[in-house]
Amino acid sequence: MENGSSRLKNLICQHHYWFVLAFILLVKLLFWTWSLAVSHWFPLTPLTYFATGHHYQIDPRITEHRVDFFTLWTYSDAEWYLSIAEHGYPNAAEMKQATAAHKAGTGFPYAFPPGDPAAKYRRYTEWDNDAKYAFFPLYPLSIALFRLVVPLHVAAFVVTNAISSLAFLALYALVLAYSSDKGLAFRSLALLVFYPFSAFYQAYYTEGLFLLLAVLAFYFLKKGRMGLSVLCGALVALTRPNGVLIAIPLSLFAIRASIPVDTRAAKRAQKLGRQPKTTWRIDWSKGRMVSLVPLGLLPVLLLDYFNTGNWIYFTVAQRRWGHDSLAVFENVLTNVFVTGSHFFSLRLLSDNQCQVDYAVMAVCLMILVLSYRRLPLELWSFSALVWLAPLMFKDLMSFSRYMSVSFPVFIYLAGTMKRKLVFGLVLGCFLAGSLLIDGMMVTWHWVG
């Protein structure tokens, strides 16, 4: 006769997806509660707030001295996505009007008291609206569609958390598709959910949408649904500029799956001369389908051209954020070696280059080296590209956040942590780091 623990274990095994979803929602509830509590414990000051990033709508903690639940996760780049969701991208005439308003200092949605030191930090998204082109449209479009029925910040909250919840669930399903190991799948999910910089999955950022589409692209590819995989890959390219790189690992999988594999029996028969040797050819049909992934950039190119006359205006806008696509090797050398040479003079955690970002970069490189033969090639190459792209085109700012979408790294770590004590210690450290980062973000002491 089964005891209570056995019955519970059997129940979880039979309905494991529902239990995983419940786990995801409980974790989100933890972060929501923590963020709300921290925002009450540590009031937001104007100097801290205005000295960090552009602003679209001023936080009620500044203007009304009250905490609004749905605006807690509107920080840094989230301001730009909300502005795009509400107003879209500007054309050339609107950009000229914004420049004139900036020079005149008109339209800023907050009046500073006389002598307020925060006044010199005035930065307004609508003054620099040409910078919106640095942010790709799929995520703000999803918010804009939901905003048709609910207020802007409510729409952003619902869309962001629904997407990230599905992304975590999809990761669990992907690991099962590769290994059929529920324990490995859950450990991978838990490590990603509690990774300190996964706090951005609560924020109004693209992390959740990027992760969901990337995981689905590999999931459908693994299941043989090439059309759906290519569609998800194209949507990844429409989510972030570096999303188009997913075409490379998808192509590796498609080509590898198309190479004929001779069985031992077939090779033996060939040696004995019982059957003619077959011609070794690759079926390129799947590879040709994956080549359609970069078409996800087409809507961005058309948007840029019709609004600005420049097909790649997004690259012009990205230079505002320190993206330099012309100094690839110099960027890599600077980020890896020059920054590393004065590691101990960096701040532990800051909005620019810091010790934490460099340490995450170094640790992820070590994991990539160790996991080369342990992870499927397509998953490993995806993580390698996610690691390399920021180093090639910009500085180390936000590197720790970028690694939150490198899900194969967490799959590898989960596979190496088979002892419960080791896994528990790492998970506890991750949880403590998550609460710290989330608390710093909702109080604008760090914006990543």
C-alpha positions in Angstrom: 0.0 0.0 0.0 1.3 3.4 -1.0 2.2 5.9 1.7 1.4 9.6 1.5 4.8 10.6 0.1 4.6 8.0 -2.7 1.1 9.1 -3.6 2.2 12.7 -3.7 5.2 11.8 -5.9 3.0 9.9 -8.3 0.5 12.8 -8.5 3.3 15.2 -9.3 4.7 12.9 -12.0 1.3 12.6 -13.6 0.5 16.3 -13.6 4.1 17.7 -13.6 3.4 20.6 -16.0 0.8 22.0 -13.7 3.1 21.7 -10.7 5.9 23.4 -12.6 3.5 26.2 -13.6 2.4 26.6 -9.9 6.1 26.8 -8.9 6.7 29.5 -11.4 3.7 31.5 -10.2 4.8 31.1 -6.6 8.2 32.4 -7.4 6.7 35.4 -9.2 4.4 36.0 -6.2 7.5 36.0 -4.0 9.3 38.7 -6.1 6.1 40.8 -6.4 5.7 40.8 -2.6 9.4 41.5 -2.0 9.4 44.4 -4.5 6.4 46.0 -3.0 7.8 45.6 0.5 11.2 47.1 -0.5 9.6 50.0 -2.2 7.8 50.9 1.1 10.9 50.3 3.2 13.2 52.4 1.1 11.5 55.6 -0.3 12.6 56.7 -3.8 14.5 60.0 -3.8 14.4 62.4 -6.8 18.2 62.6 -7.1 18.6 58.8 -7.3 15.7 58.6 -9.7 16.5 61.3 -12.2 20.2 60.6 -12.2 19.6 57.2 -13.8 18.2 57.0 -17.3 15.5 58.7 -19.4 11.9 58.9 -18.1 8.6 58.7 -19.9 6.0 59.0 -17.1 7.2 60.1 -13.7 6.9 57.5 -10.9 4.1 58.3 -8.5 6.6 57.8 -5.6 8.2 61.1 -6.9 5.0 63.1 -7.6 2.5 61.8 -5.2 4.6 60.0 -2.6 2.7 56.7 -3.0 3.7 53.3 -4.3 1.9 52.1 -7.4 2.3 48.3 -7.9 2.2 48.3 -11.7 4.9 51.0 -12.1 7.4 49.3 -9.8 9.0 47.5 -12.7 9.2 50.6 -15.0 12.9 51.4 -14.9 15.6 52.2 -17.4 14.9 50.7 -20.8 11.4 49.8 -19.7 10.6 53.5 -20.1 11.4 53.4 -23.8 9.3 50.3 -24.4 6.3 51.8 -22.7 6.7 55.0 -24.8 6.9 53.0 -28.0 3.8 51.0 -27.0 1.9 54.2 -26.5 3.2 56.4 -29.3 5.1 54.2 -31.7 8.2 55.3 -33.5 8.6 58.9 -34.6 9.1 60.1 -38.2 11.6 62.7 -39.4 9.2 65.6 -38.7 8.4 64.4 -35.2 12.1 64.0 -34.4 12.8 67.6 -35.4 9.9 68.7 -33.2 11.4 66.7 -30.3 14.8 68.3 -30.8 13.2 71.8 -30.7 11.3 70.9 -27.5 14.5 69.6 -25.9 16.3 72.9 -26.6 13.4 74.8 -25.3 13.0 72.5 -22.2 9.3 72.1 -22.8 7.1 69.1 -22.2 9.0 67.5 -19.4 6.4 65.9 -17.1 7.8 67.1 -13.8 8.5 70.4 -12.2 11.6 70.6 -10.0 11.5 72.6 -6.7 13.9 75.6 -6.6 17.5 74.4 -5.9 16.7 70.7 -6.4 20.0 69.1 -7.4 18.2 66.5 -9.5 17.1 69.1 -12.0 20.4 68.9 -13.9 19.7 65.3 -14.8 16.5 65.9 -16.8 16.3 63.3 -19.5 13.0 62.7 -21.2 12.2 59.9 -23.7 10.1 62.2 -25.9 13.0 64.7 -26.2 15.3 62.0 -27.6 12.6 60.0 -29.4 15.0 59.1 -32.3 16.7 56.8 -29.8 13.5 54.6 -29.8 14.8 53.0 -33.0 17.4 51.1 -30.9 14.6 49.1 -29.4 12.9 46.5 -31.7 9.1 46.5 -32.0 7.8 43.1 -31.2 7.7 43.5 -27.4 6.2 47.0 -27.3 3.7 45.9 -30.0 2.5 43.1 -27.7 2.0 45.6 -24.9 0.2 48.0 -27.3 -2.3 45.3 -28.4 -3.2 44.5 -24.8 -3.4 48.2 -23.9 -6.5 48.4 -26.1 -8.4 46.9 -23.1 -6.5 47.9 -20.0 -4.2 50.8 -18.9 -0.6 50.9 -20.2 1.2 49.8 -17.0 -1.4 47.0 -16.3 -1.0 45.8 -19.9 2.8 45.8 -19.5 2.6 43.9 -16.2 0.2 41.2 -17.6 2.0 40.7 -20.9 5.5 40.6 -19.4 4.7 38.1 -16.6 2.5 35.9 -18.9 5.3 35.7 -21.5 8.0 35.0 -18.9 5.9 32.3 -17.2 5.4 30.6 -20.6 9.1 31.0 -21.3 10.0 29.1 -18.1 7.5 26.4 -18.8 8.8 26.1 -22.4 12.3 25.6 -21.0 11.1 22.8 -18.9 9.5 21.2 -21.9 12.6 21.7 -24.0 14.9 19.9 -21.5 12.4 17.0 -21.4 12.4 16.9 -25.2 16.2 16.4 -25.1 16.6 14.2 -22.0 13.3 12.9 -20.7 14.7 13.7 -17.2 12.2 15.6 -15.1 14.7 16.1 -12.4 17.2 17.8 -14.8 14.4 19.8 -16.3 13.2 21.2 -13.0 16.7 21.9 -11.7 17.5 23.8 -15.0 14.3 25.8 -14.5 15.0 26.5 -10.8 18.5 27.8 -11.5 17.3 30.1 -14.3 14.3 31.4 -12.2 16.5 32.3 -9.3 19.5 33.5 -11.2 20.1 36.9 -9.7 19.7 38.8 -12.9 16.5 37.0 -13.8 14.9 39.8 -11.8 14.6 41.4 -15.3 11.9 38.8 -16.1 9.6 40.8 -13.8 10.6 44.1 -15.5 9.1 45.5 -18.6 12.1 44.3 -20.7 12.4 41.9 -23.7 14.1 39.1 -21.7 10.9 37.0 -21.3 9.9 37.3 -25.0 13.4 36.6 -26.2 13.7 33.5 -24.0 10.2 32.2 -25.0 10.8 32.5 -28.7 14.4 31.1 -28.6 13.3 28.1 -26.5 10.3 27.4 -28.8 12.5 27.7 -31.9 14.7 24.8 -30.5 11.8 22.9 -29.2 10.0 22.8 -32.5 13.2 22.0 -34.3 13.8 19.1 -32.0 10.2 17.9 -32.6 10.7 18.2 -36.4 8.3 21.1 -36.8 10.7 23.1 -39.1 8.1 25.7 -40.1 7.2 26.7 -36.6 10.9 26.7 -35.6 11.8 29.1 -38.4 8.8 31.3 -37.5 9.9 31.6 -33.9 13.5 32.3 -35.0 12.3 35.1 -37.2 10.3 36.6 -34.3 13.5 36.4 -32.1 15.1 38.6 -34.8 12.2 41.0 -34.5 12.6 41.1 -30.7 16.3 42.2 -30.4 19.0 43.1 -32.9 21.2 40.2 -31.9 18.2 37.8 -32.2 19.0 37.2 -35.9 22.1 35.2 -34.7 19.8 32.3 -33.7 19.8 31.4 -37.4 23.4 30.0 -36.9 22.6 27.3 -34.2 19.3 26.4 -36.0 21.3 25.9 -39.2 23.8 23.7 -37.4 21.0 21.5 -36.1 19.2 21.4 -39.5 22.4 20.4 -41.4 23.5 17.9 -38.8 20.0 16.3 -38.9 20.2 16.1 -42.7 23.5 14.2 -42.8 22.9 10.5 -43.4 24.1 8.3 -40.6 25.3 4.8 -41.4 24.5 2.1 -38.9 27.1 -0.4 -37.8 25.2 -3.1 -39.7 25.3 -1.1 -42.9 29.1 -0.4 -42.5 29.7 -4.1 -41.9 27.7 -5.0 -45.0 29.6 -2.6 -47.1 32.9 -4.0 -45.9 31.8 -7.5 -46.8 30.6 -6.3 -50.2 27.0 -7.3 -49.7 25.7 -3.9 -50.7 27.0 -1.0 -52.8 28.4 2.0 -51.0 25.9 4.8 -50.9 26.7 8.3 -52.1 27.3 10.6 -49.1 25.1 13.7 -49.6 23.5 16.3 -47.4 19.8 17.2 -47.7 19.9 21.0 -47.7 16.2 21.5 -47.7 16.0 22.1 -43.9 19.0 24.4 -44.1 17.4 26.5 -46.8 14.3 26.9 -44.6 16.4 28.2 -41.7 17.9 30.8 -44.0 14.5 32.5 -43.8 15.1 33.4 -40.2 16.8 36.8 -41.0 13.6 37.9 -42.7 12.4 38.7 -39.2 14.5 41.9 -39.6 12.5 43.0 -42.7 9.7 44.8 -40.7 12.4 46.7 -38.8 14.2 47.7 -42.0 10.9 48.8 -43.6 9.9 50.8 -40.5 13.2 52.5 -40.4 13.2 53.4 -44.1 9.6 54.8 -44.3 10.0 56.8 -41.1 13.6 58.1 -41.5 14.8 57.3 -45.0 17.5 55.1 -43.6 17.1 51.3 -43.9 19.3 50.7 -40.8 18.5 53.7 -38.7 18.4 51.4 -35.7 22.2 51.1 -35.9 22.5 54.9 -35.7 20.2 54.9 -32.6 22.3 52.2 -31.0 25.4 54.3 -31.0 23.7 56.4 -28.3 24.1 53.4 -26.0 27.8 52.7 -26.8 27.2 50.1 -29.6 30.1 50.3 -32.0 29.8 47.7 -34.8 32.9 48.9 -36.6 35.4 48.1 -33.8 34.6 44.4 -33.2 38.1 43.1 -32.3 39.0 46.2 -30.3 35.8 45.8 -28.3 36.6 42.2 -27.5 40.1 43.0 -26.5 39.0 45.9 -24.3 36.2 44.0 -22.6 38.2 40.8 -21.9 41.8 42.0 -21.4 41.9 45.7 -20.7 39.0 45.7 -18.3 40.3 42.5 -16.7 43.7 44.2 -16.1 42.1 46.7 -13.8 39.4 44.4 -12.4 40.2 45.3 -8.7 39.7 49.0 -9.4 36.2 48.5 -10.7 33.2 48.9 -8.5 31.5 45.7 -7.3 28.1 46.6 -8.8 27.4 49.7 -10.9 25.5 50.9 -13.9 28.6 50.9 -16.0 31.4 48.3 -16.2 31.7 46.6 -12.8 33.2 43.5 -11.2 30.0 41.5 -11.2 29.6 41.9 -15.0 33.2 41.0 -15.6 33.0 38.0 -13.3 29.8 36.7 -15.0 31.6 37.1 -18.3 34.6 35.0 -17.1 32.5 32.4 -15.4 30.3 31.9 -18.5 33.3 31.5 -20.7 34.6 28.8 -18.4 31.2 27.1 -18.5 31.2 27.3 -22.3 34.6 25.6 -22.4 33.5 22.8 -20.0 30.2 22.2 -21.6 31.3 22.0 -25.3 31.1 18.2 -25.3 28.2 18.0 -22.8 25.6 20.1 -24.5 24.0 19.5 -28.0 26.0 21.6 -30.5 23.0 23.8 -31.4 22.4 24.7 -27.8 26.0 25.3 -27.0 26.5 27.5 -30.1 23.5 29.6 -29.0 25.0 30.3 -25.6 28.4 31.0 -27.2 26.8 33.6 -29.5 24.8 35.1 -26.7 28.1 35.4 -24.8 30.1 36.8 -27.7 27.7 39.3 -29.2 27.8 41.9 -26.4 31.6 41.7 -26.2 31.9 42.4 -29.9 29.6 45.4 -30.2 29.6 47.2 -26.9 31.1 47.4 -23.4 30.3 45.1 -20.4 27.4 47.1 -19.2 24.3 44.8 -18.6 26.3 41.7 -19.5 24.9 39.9 -16.4 21.4 40.6 -17.7 22.2 39.4 -21.2 23.3 36.0 -19.8 19.8 35.5 -18.2 18.6 34.3 -21.7 21.5 31.9 -22.1 19.4 28.9 -21.0 21.8 26.1 -22.1 24.3 27.3 -19.5 21.7 26.6 -16.8 20.9 23.2 -18.3 24.6 22.3 -18.1 24.9 23.5 -14.5 21.8 21.6 -13.5 23.4 18.4 -15.1 26.5 18.8 -13.0 24.7 19.5 -9.7 23.4 16.1 -8.8 24.1 16.3 -5.1 21.2 17.9 -3.3 23.5 19.8 -0.9 25.4 21.5 -3.7 22.3 22.3 -5.6 20.6 23.7 -2.5 23.6 25.9 -1.7 23.9 27.3 -5.2 20.1 27.9 -5.3 20.2 29.7 -1.9 23.0 32.0 -3.1 21.0 32.7 -6.3 17.9 33.5 -4.3 19.8 35.9 -2.0 21.3 37.6 -5.1 17.9 37.8 -6.8 16.3 39.6 -3.8 19.3 42.0 -3.6 19.2 42.9 -7.3 15.4 43.2 -7.4 15.4 45.5 -4.4 18.1 47.7 -5.9 16.2 47.9 -9.1 12.8 48.9 -7.8 14.5 51.7 -5.7 16.5 52.9 -8.7 19.9 52.2 -7.0 20.9 50.1 -10.0 19.3 49.7 -13.4 21.5 47.1 -15.1 
